[in-house]
Amino acid sequence: MSDFIVKPLDESTWPDFARLVEKHNGVWGGCWCMAFHQKGSGSASGNRDEKERRVREGRAHAALVYDGPVAVGWCQFGSTDELPRIKLKRDYLDGLDKLPDWRITCFFVDRDYRRRGVASIALEGALNEIARLGGGTVESYPEDVDGRSTSGSFLYNGTISIFERQGFQRTRRLGKNHWVVTKVIG
């Protein structure tokens, strides 16, 4: 197994992030990891430009996982103002007591690196960045895949097991297979 390292997404790591996204056709048809930000432009090039602008302004956060000089995956996180959109929003709002300080909304792993622990490393890196940025309540919406076959390429919120290994607790169900999970980072 490689010795992976984690770096925050910022102006200096943007080119590495961009190379990984471009290798995978913009990720999910040109999303550029914009789906959880306020509504994107709707085009791949517009999403790319908007994501780069947000990164340069410090309004887009992710933990990038590297194998040597190459970015091979990420975990996106941000405040609820930065990432206001989530899937299954009606179910989410129905059980909402209070918004979290941080959301973890998206994972992506290079197809050549899947099933090597990259998502877990990215999650740990995101939690370390959240702690560095002041901590607080962190929430995410992973999928419970126990007992069913699911393609790793569609697990954009990660799996419940990687969150539970990091000490997250299930707080309520979202839809059929997703959960709201939370953890307080001091």
N, C-alpha and C positions, 0 to 999 in steps of 0.2 A: 504494500500500500504506500502511496506517496505521502510525503510530509506536506500537507496542505497548510497554507497560511491564510489569514483573513485580513482584509483591508476595508476601510469604509469607502463607499462610493462618494467621490468628490471630483473636483476639476482634474486632479492628477490621475485618477483611475478611470475617468470617463472613457478614454480611448479603448481601454481593456473591456469595459462593459459593452461599449458599442460593437467591438469585434465579436464578442460572444452573441449578442443579439442578432447581428447581421449574419453570422454563421447559421442561425436558426430562423432565417427569413422573417426577422422582425418579431419573432416569438408569437405564436398563436395568430398568425396572419397580419402582423404589424402592430401589435399592442404596445410594444416597447415598455411594458410594465406601467402603463398609464391608466388601466381600467379602474383602479381604486382612487386615483386622483380625481379632481373635478373633471367633468366630461372633457375628453380629449377632442382632437380635431376630426377624428373619424378616418383619417388617412394615415398610412404608415409613415410617410415622410413628415407629415404634420405632427404625429406622435413623437417621432424621433426628435424633431426640433424642440417641441415643448418639453420633453424629458431632459434634453441637454440644458435648456434654459433653466429649468427647475434645479438641476444639479448645480449649475454655476451660481445660482442664487441661494444655495443651501436649503432648498425646499423639497428635496427628494433624498431619501435616505435608504441605504441598503448596506448589508455586509457582503462583500465580494469574496469568494473563496478562490484561491490561486493554487495551481500546481506549477511551481516554478514561476515563470513570468506570465503565465497564461491564466486568465480568469475562466473558471469552469462552472461557476454557479453563483447564486445570490439568494438572499432573503431580504425582501423589502419590508421596511417598517417606517412609521412616522406618527405624528400626532393625529388626532381625529380631524383637526382642521386641514392638515396636509393630505389625509387619506379619508375623505368623508363618505366614499361609496363602498358598499359591501354587497355581497350576494345575499339572497334570502332576507332582504331588509324588512319585510313585513313581519316575519317571525322574530327577527332581531329586535325590532322596536316594541313588539308585544311584551317581551320579558325584560325590557330595559329599566334598570334602576338609575344608573348614572353612567355617563360616558367614561371610558378609560382615558388615561393620559397618553397611551401609545397603542397602536395597532400593528400587528404583523399580518400582512395581507397577501404576500405572494412569494413563492419560491420558484426558482428555475435552475435546472441542472443540465449541463451539456449532455447530449445523448450519449457521448462516449464515456461519460463519468457516472452514469446512473448506477445505483446499487453499490456505491462505494462509500457511503456515509457523508456525502457532500452536503445534503440538506441539513443533517444534524450539526455539522460544523458551521454552516451558515447561520442556523438558529442560535447557536452558542455565541457566534460573533455578533449577531444583532443584539442579543441580550447584554453583551459586554459594552457595545456602543450606547445602548439605552442607559446603562448604569453611568457611563462616562458623561452622558448628556443630562444627568440629574435623576434618572430613575422614575419610579412611580408605578401605577397599575398598568400592566401590559395585558392585552387581550388578543386572541386570534380565533380562527374559525376552521380548524382542521377537520379532516374527514376520517371517520372510523371505517377502516378497511378490513377489520377482523372478519374472517369467514366468507369473504367475497374476493373475486378477482377484479383488480382495477389497474389500468395502465398508469405507470408512473408519470407519463407525460401529461396526464390530466390532473395530477394532484397539486394544483397551483397553491393550495393552502397547507400543503403538507399533511402528514398523518397524525392522528391523535397520539400514537406511541412516541414520536420524537418529542412532542411537547410534554408528555407525562414524564419522560426521562429527565427533562429539565425542570421538573417540579411544578408544572402547571396543573391546575385542578379544573375538572369539568364543572361548569356552572349551570348550563342549560343546553338543551338540544336545539339545533337549527335544521329544520327540514328532516329528511329521513336519515341522512348519514353524517351530517356535520354537527359540531358542538362548539359552543362558546367556551373557551378555556381562558383562565386568568392566572396571573402571578404578579406579586408585588416585588419590584426590584428596588432595593434600598440604596 
